Amino acid sequence: MLTRISPGGKLSFADIGAVWRYRELAYFLVKRDISVRYRQTVLGGLWAVIQPFFAMLVFSLFFGRMAKLPSDGVPYPVFVYAGLLPWTYFSGALSAASESMVGNANLISKVYFPRAVVPAAAVLAGLMDLIVASGLLALLMFYYGIGVGPGLMLVPVLVGLTVLCAAGAGFWLSALNVEYRDIRYTIPFLIQLWLFSSPVIYPSSIVPDRYQWLLALNPMAGVLKAFRAAVLGHQSFDWQALGISSAVIALLLVSGFLYFRRMERSFADII
């Protein structure tokens, strides 16, 4: 007698419950990704700080000093690093999630478990780097004499939205990468375009009013703007932009999870 284990046909709470039941597997995948990332490296976890730090230096030189981009009254190095901090996590998590299914082909082809655990674990693994890199932002704020305000309590919510955005896009790209292997070559280009269409190195205030609605459709735009406001306290929260970004993130997450589940049946055969 042949027993076939496969995902259900419709989205239900049982799907989320199945992922939750395999949380220990997610934990070990996260732990493995973190340990493998810096194994046999000289600087280890310092690489989590080095990447955004040198990006900050380059952007501060070319866009802050030479192009003289505005920074909403905040010293440009602090301004750009406050944007690079969540963005670096997001781009790294998205890249890792998109490659996660192909990278775990041996595991996926041998045993059944909710496949959504794999890209979800890849997204969560990057949080450690985000925590480590946050220390440099604290030092920069101390150096420039920038205090923190009550808005700092909103940071965990904004980090959560960033995680959900990376997971939603990661579900889409990881599933597409299994079926179309040339997707991996478009991901760096996609992330680069996403960077320059997000207010990371420039404030959203320089975007003309007639294009603000288009910027708001970028799910990371409202999150980045709110993250700066929460940490630096240099401006009030744009709740409308954050609400639009949250709605787009929810749509991206649900649609990505639905597409991932639809393709899940064929992963073991194609991969």
C-alpha positions as a Markdown table, in Angstrom:
| # | Residue | x | y | z |
|---|---|---|---|---|
| 1 | Met | 0.0 | 0.0 | 0.0 |
| 2 | Leu | 1.3 | 3.4 | -1.0 |
| 3 | Thr | 0.8 | 6.4 | 1.3 |
| 4 | Arg | 1.2 | 9.8 | -0.2 |
| 5 | Ile | 1.9 | 12.8 | 2.0 |
| 6 | Ser | 1.1 | 16.1 | 0.3 |
| 7 | Pro | -0.1 | 19.6 | 1.3 |
| 8 | Gly | -3.8 | 20.4 | 1.3 |
| 9 | Gly | -5.7 | 22.0 | -1.5 |
| 10 | Lys | -6.9 | 25.1 | 0.2 |
| 11 | Leu | -5.3 | 27.6 | 2.5 |
| 12 | Ser | -6.4 | 27.1 | 6.1 |
| 13 | Phe | -5.2 | 27.6 | 9.6 |
| 14 | Ala | -4.0 | 24.0 | 9.4 |
| 15 | Asp | -1.2 | 25.1 | 7.0 |
| 16 | Ile | 0.0 | 27.7 | 9.5 |
| 17 | Gly | -0.3 | 25.1 | 12.3 |
| 18 | Ala | 1.8 | 22.6 | 10.3 |
| 19 | Val | 4.6 | 25.2 | 10.0 |
| 20 | Trp | 4.4 | 25.9 | 13.7 |
| 21 | Arg | 4.6 | 22.2 | 14.5 |
| 22 | Tyr | 7.9 | 22.1 | 12.7 |
| 23 | Arg | 9.3 | 25.1 | 14.6 |
| 24 | Glu | 12.1 | 23.0 | 16.0 |
| 25 | Leu | 13.3 | 22.2 | 12.4 |
| 26 | Ala | 13.1 | 26.0 | 11.7 |
| 27 | Tyr | 15.2 | 26.6 | 14.8 |
| 28 | Phe | 17.9 | 24.2 | 13.8 |
| 29 | Leu | 17.9 | 25.6 | 10.2 |
| 30 | Val | 18.3 | 29.1 | 11.6 |
| 31 | Lys | 21.1 | 27.9 | 13.9 |
| 32 | Arg | 22.8 | 26.1 | 11.1 |
| 33 | Asp | 22.6 | 29.2 | 8.7 |
| 34 | Ile | 24.1 | 31.4 | 11.4 |
| 35 | Ser | 27.0 | 29.1 | 12.2 |
| 36 | Val | 27.8 | 28.3 | 8.6 |
| 37 | Arg | 27.8 | 32.0 | 7.6 |
| 38 | Tyr | 30.8 | 32.9 | 9.6 |
| 39 | Arg | 32.6 | 29.5 | 9.9 |
| 40 | Gln | 36.3 | 29.7 | 9.2 |
| 41 | Thr | 36.2 | 33.5 | 9.0 |
| 42 | Val | 38.7 | 35.8 | 10.7 |
| 43 | Leu | 36.4 | 38.6 | 11.7 |
| 44 | Gly | 33.3 | 36.4 | 12.3 |
| 45 | Gly | 30.2 | 38.4 | 13.3 |
| 46 | Leu | 32.0 | 41.7 | 12.6 |
| 47 | Trp | 31.0 | 41.2 | 8.9 |
| 48 | Ala | 27.5 | 42.1 | 10.0 |
| 49 | Val | 28.8 | 45.6 | 10.8 |
| 50 | Ile | 31.5 | 46.0 | 8.1 |
| 51 | Gln | 29.1 | 45.7 | 5.2 |
| 52 | Pro | 26.7 | 48.6 | 6.2 |
| 53 | Phe | 29.5 | 50.6 | 7.7 |
| 54 | Phe | 31.5 | 50.8 | 4.4 |
| 55 | Ala | 28.3 | 51.3 | 2.4 |
| 56 | Met | 27.6 | 54.3 | 4.7 |
| 57 | Leu | 31.1 | 55.7 | 4.1 |
| 58 | Val | 30.7 | 55.4 | 0.3 |
| 59 | Phe | 27.2 | 56.9 | 0.3 |
| 60 | Ser | 28.2 | 59.7 | 2.7 |
| 61 | Leu | 31.1 | 60.6 | 0.4 |
| 62 | Phe | 29.3 | 60.5 | -3.0 |
| 63 | Phe | 25.7 | 61.4 | -2.1 |
| 64 | Gly | 26.3 | 63.4 | 1.2 |
| 65 | Arg | 29.3 | 65.5 | 0.4 |
| 66 | Met | 29.5 | 65.5 | -3.4 |
| 67 | Ala | 25.8 | 65.3 | -4.5 |
| 68 | Lys | 24.8 | 67.1 | -1.2 |
| 69 | Leu | 21.5 | 65.2 | -0.8 |
| 70 | Pro | 19.3 | 66.5 | 2.0 |
| 71 | Ser | 19.0 | 64.4 | 5.1 |
| 72 | Asp | 16.0 | 66.0 | 6.9 |
| 73 | Gly | 18.2 | 67.9 | 9.3 |
| 74 | Val | 20.1 | 64.8 | 10.6 |
| 75 | Pro | 23.9 | 64.3 | 9.9 |
| 76 | Tyr | 24.0 | 62.4 | 6.7 |
| 77 | Pro | 26.1 | 59.4 | 8.0 |
| 78 | Val | 23.5 | 58.8 | 10.7 |
| 79 | Phe | 20.6 | 59.3 | 8.3 |
| 80 | Val | 21.9 | 56.9 | 5.7 |
| 81 | Tyr | 23.0 | 54.2 | 8.3 |
| 82 | Ala | 19.6 | 54.3 | 9.8 |
| 83 | Gly | 18.2 | 53.4 | 6.4 |
| 84 | Leu | 20.9 | 50.9 | 5.6 |
| 85 | Leu | 20.4 | 49.0 | 8.8 |
| 86 | Pro | 16.9 | 47.6 | 8.0 |
| 87 | Trp | 17.7 | 47.6 | 4.3 |
| 88 | Thr | 20.8 | 45.5 | 4.6 |
| 89 | Tyr | 18.9 | 42.9 | 6.7 |
| 90 | Phe | 16.0 | 42.9 | 4.1 |
| 91 | Ser | 18.2 | 42.5 | 1.1 |
| 92 | Gly | 20.3 | 39.8 | 2.7 |
| 93 | Ala | 17.2 | 37.9 | 4.0 |
| 94 | Leu | 15.5 | 38.2 | 0.5 |
| 95 | Ser | 18.7 | 36.8 | -1.2 |
| 96 | Ala | 19.0 | 34.0 | 1.3 |
| 97 | Ala | 15.3 | 33.0 | 1.1 |
| 98 | Ser | 15.3 | 33.0 | -2.7 |
| 99 | Glu | 18.2 | 30.5 | -2.8 |
| 100 | Ser | 17.0 | 28.5 | 0.2 |
| 101 | Met | 15.0 | 25.8 | -1.6 |
| 102 | Val | 17.7 | 25.0 | -4.1 |
| 103 | Gly | 20.3 | 25.1 | -1.4 |
| 104 | Asn | 18.4 | 22.5 | 0.6 |
| 105 | Ala | 17.6 | 20.2 | -2.3 |
| 106 | Asn | 19.0 | 17.1 | -0.5 |
| 107 | Leu | 16.8 | 17.7 | 2.5 |
| 108 | Ile | 13.7 | 18.5 | 0.5 |
| 109 | Ser | 14.0 | 15.5 | -1.8 |
| 110 | Lys | 14.4 | 13.0 | 1.0 |
| 111 | Val | 11.8 | 13.8 | 3.7 |
| 112 | Tyr | 8.5 | 15.6 | 3.9 |
| 113 | Phe | 7.9 | 18.7 | 6.0 |
| 114 | Pro | 6.2 | 22.0 | 5.3 |
| 115 | Arg | 8.5 | 23.5 | 2.7 |
| 116 | Ala | 7.6 | 27.0 | 3.9 |
| 117 | Val | 9.9 | 26.4 | 6.9 |
| 118 | Val | 13.0 | 26.6 | 4.6 |
| 119 | Pro | 12.6 | 30.2 | 3.3 |
| 120 | Ala | 11.1 | 31.3 | 6.6 |
| 121 | Ala | 14.2 | 30.1 | 8.5 |
| 122 | Ala | 16.5 | 31.8 | 5.9 |
| 123 | Val | 14.7 | 35.1 | 6.6 |
| 124 | Leu | 14.9 | 34.7 | 10.4 |
| 125 | Ala | 18.6 | 33.8 | 10.4 |
| 126 | Gly | 19.5 | 37.4 | 9.3 |
| 127 | Leu | 18.0 | 38.9 | 12.5 |
| 128 | Met | 21.2 | 38.2 | 14.3 |
| 129 | Asp | 23.2 | 40.4 | 11.9 |
| 130 | Leu | 20.6 | 43.1 | 12.4 |
| 131 | Ile | 21.0 | 43.0 | 16.1 |
| 132 | Val | 24.8 | 43.2 | 15.9 |
| 133 | Ala | 24.8 | 46.0 | 13.3 |
| 134 | Ser | 22.4 | 48.0 | 15.5 |
| 135 | Gly | 25.3 | 48.6 | 17.9 |
| 136 | Leu | 27.0 | 50.8 | 15.4 |
| 137 | Leu | 23.9 | 53.0 | 14.9 |
| 138 | Ala | 23.9 | 53.5 | 18.7 |
| 139 | Leu | 27.5 | 54.6 | 18.6 |
| 140 | Leu | 26.9 | 57.0 | 15.7 |
| 141 | Met | 23.9 | 58.6 | 17.5 |
| 142 | Phe | 26.0 | 59.0 | 20.6 |
| 143 | Tyr | 28.8 | 60.6 | 18.6 |
| 144 | Tyr | 26.5 | 63.1 | 16.9 |
| 145 | Gly | 24.6 | 63.8 | 20.1 |
| 146 | Ile | 21.3 | 62.4 | 18.9 |
| 147 | Gly | 19.0 | 61.1 | 21.7 |
| 148 | Val | 16.2 | 58.5 | 21.5 |
| 149 | Gly | 12.6 | 59.2 | 22.1 |
| 150 | Pro | 9.4 | 57.2 | 22.9 |
| 151 | Gly | 9.1 | 56.3 | 19.2 |
| 152 | Leu | 11.8 | 53.7 | 19.8 |
| 153 | Met | 9.1 | 51.4 | 21.2 |
| 154 | Leu | 7.8 | 51.0 | 17.6 |
| 155 | Val | 11.1 | 49.6 | 16.3 |
| 156 | Pro | 10.1 | 45.9 | 17.0 |
| 157 | Val | 6.9 | 46.4 | 15.0 |
| 158 | Leu | 8.9 | 47.9 | 12.1 |
| 159 | Val | 11.4 | 45.1 | 12.2 |
| 160 | Gly | 8.5 | 42.6 | 12.2 |
| 161 | Leu | 7.1 | 44.3 | 9.1 |
| 162 | Thr | 10.5 | 44.1 | 7.4 |
| 163 | Val | 10.7 | 40.3 | 8.3 |
| 164 | Leu | 7.2 | 39.8 | 6.8 |
| 165 | Cys | 8.1 | 41.7 | 3.6 |
| 166 | Ala | 11.3 | 39.6 | 3.2 |
| 167 | Ala | 9.3 | 36.5 | 3.8 |
| 168 | Gly | 6.5 | 37.4 | 1.3 |
| 169 | Ala | 9.0 | 38.3 | -1.5 |
| 170 | Gly | 11.1 | 35.3 | -0.4 |
| 171 | Phe | 8.2 | 32.9 | -0.9 |
| 172 | Trp | 7.7 | 34.2 | -4.4 |
| 173 | Leu | 11.3 | 34.1 | -5.5 |
| 174 | Ser | 12.2 | 30.8 | -3.8 |
| 175 | Ala | 9.3 | 29.0 | -5.6 |
| 176 | Leu | 10.2 | 30.6 | -8.9 |
| 177 | Asn | 13.8 | 29.8 | -8.5 |
| 178 | Val | 13.0 | 26.1 | -8.2 |
| 179 | Glu | 11.2 | 26.1 | -11.5 |
| 180 | Tyr | 13.2 | 28.7 | -13.4 |
| 181 | Arg | 16.9 | 28.6 | -12.4 |
| 182 | Asp | 17.7 | 31.8 | -14.2 |
| 183 | Ile | 15.8 | 33.7 | -11.5 |
| 184 | Arg | 18.9 | 33.6 | -9.4 |
| 185 | Tyr | 20.7 | 35.9 | -11.9 |
| 186 | Thr | 17.9 | 38.5 | -11.7 |
| 187 | Ile | 17.8 | 38.7 | -7.9 |
| 188 | Pro | 20.9 | 40.9 | -7.5 |
| 189 | Phe | 19.5 | 43.2 | -10.2 |
| 190 | Leu | 16.1 | 43.2 | -8.5 |
| 191 | Ile | 17.6 | 44.1 | -5.1 |
| 192 | Gln | 19.7 | 46.9 | -6.6 |
| 193 | Leu | 16.6 | 48.4 | -8.3 |
| 194 | Trp | 14.7 | 48.1 | -5.1 |
| 195 | Leu | 17.4 | 49.9 | -3.2 |
| 196 | Phe | 17.4 | 53.0 | -5.4 |
| 197 | Ser | 13.6 | 53.0 | -5.5 |
| 198 | Ser | 13.5 | 53.0 | -1.7 |
| 199 | Pro | 14.3 | 56.0 | 0.5 |
| 200 | Val | 17.6 | 54.6 | 1.8 |
| 201 | Ile | 20.1 | 57.1 | 0.6 |
| 202 | Tyr | 17.7 | 59.9 | 0.1 |
| 203 | Pro | 14.7 | 61.2 | 2.1 |
| 204 | Ser | 11.2 | 60.6 | 0.7 |
| 205 | Ser | 10.6 | 64.3 | 0.9 |
| 206 | Ile | 12.6 | 65.0 | -2.3 |
| 207 | Val | 10.2 | 62.9 | -4.3 |
| 208 | Pro | 7.6 | 65.2 | -6.0 |
| 209 | Asp | 4.1 | 65.1 | -4.6 |
| 210 | Arg | 2.6 | 63.7 | -7.7 |
| 211 | Tyr | 4.8 | 60.6 | -7.4 |
| 212 | Gln | 4.4 | 60.1 | -3.6 |
| 213 | Trp | 1.6 | 57.6 | -4.2 |
| 214 | Leu | 3.9 | 55.5 | -6.4 |
| 215 | Leu | 6.7 | 55.5 | -3.7 |
| 216 | Ala | 4.1 | 54.5 | -1.1 |
| 217 | Leu | 3.4 | 51.3 | -3.1 |
| 218 | Asn | 6.9 | 50.2 | -2.4 |
| 219 | Pro | 6.4 | 48.2 | 0.8 |
| 220 | Met | 9.8 | 49.1 | 2.2 |
| 221 | Ala | 9.3 | 52.9 | 1.7 |
| 222 | Gly | 6.9 | 53.5 | 4.6 |
| 223 | Val | 8.8 | 51.1 | 6.8 |
| 224 | Leu | 12.2 | 52.8 | 6.2 |
| 225 | Lys | 10.6 | 56.2 | 6.8 |
| 226 | Ala | 9.0 | 55.1 | 10.0 |
| 227 | Phe | 12.2 | 53.4 | 11.2 |
| 228 | Arg | 14.2 | 56.6 | 10.9 |
| 229 | Ala | 11.4 | 58.6 | 12.6 |
| 230 | Ala | 11.3 | 56.0 | 15.5 |
| 231 | Val | 15.0 | 55.8 | 16.0 |
| 232 | Leu | 16.2 | 59.3 | 15.3 |
| 233 | Gly | 13.1 | 61.2 | 16.3 |
| 234 | His | 13.7 | 63.9 | 13.7 |
| 235 | Gln | 10.2 | 64.0 | 12.3 |
| 236 | Ser | 6.7 | 62.8 | 13.1 |
| 237 | Phe | 5.4 | 59.5 | 11.9 |
| 238 | Asp | 3.8 | 59.3 | 8.5 |
| 239 | Trp | 1.0 | 56.9 | 9.5 |
| 240 | Gln | -0.6 | 57.0 | 6.1 |
| 241 | Ala | 2.6 | 55.8 | 4.3 |
| 242 | Leu | 3.2 | 53.2 | 7.0 |
| 243 | Gly | -0.4 | 52.0 | 6.6 |
| 244 | Ile | -0.1 | 51.6 | 2.8 |
| 245 | Ser | 3.2 | 49.8 | 3.2 |
| 246 | Ser | 1.6 | 47.4 | 5.8 |
| 247 | Ala | -1.2 | 46.7 | 3.4 |
| 248 | Val | 1.1 | 46.0 | 0.5 |
| 249 | Ile | 3.3 | 43.7 | 2.8 |
| 250 | Ala | 0.2 | 41.8 | 3.8 |
| 251 | Leu | -0.8 | 41.3 | 0.2 |
| 252 | Leu | 2.8 | 40.3 | -0.7 |
| 253 | Leu | 2.9 | 37.8 | 2.1 |
| 254 | Val | -0.4 | 36.1 | 1.4 |
| 255 | Ser | 0.1 | 36.0 | -2.3 |
| 256 | Gly | 3.6 | 34.7 | -1.9 |
| 257 | Phe | 2.5 | 32.0 | 0.5 |
| 258 | Leu | -0.4 | 30.9 | -1.7 |
| 259 | Tyr | 1.9 | 30.7 | -4.8 |
| 260 | Phe | 4.5 | 28.8 | -2.7 |
| 261 | Arg | 1.9 | 26.2 | -1.6 |
| 262 | Arg | 0.7 | 25.8 | -5.1 |
| 263 | Met | 4.2 | 25.0 | -6.3 |
| 264 | Glu | 5.0 | 22.9 | -3.2 |
| 265 | Arg | 3.7 | 19.6 | -4.7 |
| 266 | Ser | 6.3 | 19.6 | -7.4 |
| 267 | Phe | 9.4 | 20.8 | -5.5 |
| 268 | Ala | 10.8 | 17.4 | -4.7 |
| 269 | Asp | 10.4 | 16.3 | -8.4 |
| 270 | Ile | 11.8 | 19.4 | -10.0 |
| 271 | Ile | 14.6 | 20.3 | -7.6 |
